[in-house]
Amino acid sequence: MSIFNQLFKKTSPQQGIVMYYLIAIVAAFLMLNLPYVHKPGVHVNPIDTLFVAVSGISVTGLTSISIVDTYSTFGQIIILIILNIGGVGVMAMGTVLWLVLRKRIGLRERQLIMLDNNRNTMSGAVKLIIEIVRAILLIELVGALLLAFYFYRDSSDIQYALMQGFFVAISSTTNAGLDITGNSLIPYADDYFVQTIVMFLITLGSIGFPVLLEVKAYIKNRIPNFRFSLFAKITTITYFALFAFGTIVILLLEANHAFQGASWHKALFYAMFQSTTTRSAGLETIDITHFSDATNILMGLLMFIGSSPSSVGGGIRTTTFAILILFIINFRNDTNSTTIKVFNREIQPSDIQKTFTVFGVATILTSVAIILTSAFEGTKLSFLQVFFEIMSAFGTCGLSLGASGDGNDFTKVILMLLMFIGRVGLISFIIMIGGRKDPVMYHYPKEKIQIG
């Protein structure tokens, strides 16, 4: 038995997930150092290569270097492979590899698959992974062909059209936010077709794989008397409520600022796209440094919420935010105030506890990161730049006000840690840090304290 197998057997499933993602980052780092990955004459510092590797595996999109100016076509293809590994999930890609090699998928592997996809049961885990991988690749392929055909009409260069189409489609679907134009999607600010396709791809990648599979089952009507799960209902409503809220507020805040002079439909698409991209995508159709501080703070908070569970994105997730809001709405100052009723169902008390744990840890984590980064950067970066970049890294979004490129190595390390935690998931991270705990065998007398 190899030393790695012995090491994995001694770790908890949560620690195993973290170790697999660390191995994936090391593999991505090595892939980005292969011959012919960089353009001739280009030298990249190891810390910047590691930053791109972490950003790719966590599908964040923050970079300290320019992708288009640094990497060759071969290097860009390597980046696309890394994005798919990170987007679909390390355990999902591992499962596909195990199936191809006809390796037996044991109990340990099924536990890891279950945790990596936020499932509560190991039953049907492998079948789920196959469906997820198949769905993601199909979405990417359809999006890439549509975009490539459209780009070919403009350039008449088949190689450029295919490369640009596949890069935009994969970057959008995996919510990676990387681009090979050097200006994100700003060159397509007047192109509503490209923006609409990209927004659809971002939504399909970030709304959650279980939701997509439930919609697929509903359309095919394979299950008699099919009913959407509570998870799908809460996730979908919260996702589109945040999209609508972000669109309206950005439109109002920038009407007499960044959008001044723009037609109503162009301003609307600007607002819609930026609201969509804050879920976890990181692409942009307008230079966000032109936005007001109020808009960038709002976008930072939307990135903190992030995408849905079991998706390609990070953040505290839409369900966490929804349960927090529902808890406040349902709160009463009595012993039954912990009950949350929605859609003729009651949410499990353990899920409510997880919600507040995730929110509390995320708040502390990002606050400490902001303080440390501000301390080490001094006056080089403004507070808004630091706040925005930290929220973007934690939400694995990729939007930037320049801190990733202008920050020092310490800032890059903090951002890499946040991107990694955002991709692994806060629940796995919290359990990994806390370790295994023995069950409580006794209780102390309870006593009330004053709150608020």
Protein Blocks (a to p, Z undefined) as FASTA:
>chain_A
ZZklmmmmmpcfklmmmmmmmmmmmmmmmmmmgghkbcghiacdfklmmmmmmmmmnono
pafbdfklmpcfklmmmmmmmmmmmmnopklmmmmmmmmnopacdfklmmmmmmmnopab
fghklmmmmmmmmmmmmmmmmmmmmmmmmmmmmnopaklmmmmmmmmmmmmmnonopace
onajmlmmmmmklmmmmmmmmmmmmnojklmmmmmmmmnomaghiacdfklmmmmmmmmm
mmmmmmmmmmmmmmmmmmgoiafklmmmmmmmmmmmmnonopafbdfklpcfklmmmmmm
mmmnopaehiabecjbjklmmmmmmmmmmpccdfklmpcceehiacdfklmmmmmmmmmm
mmmmmmmmmmmmmmmnommbcfklmmmmmmmmmnonopaehlmmmpcfklmmmmmmmmmm
mmnopklmmmmmnopadddfbdcddddddeZZ
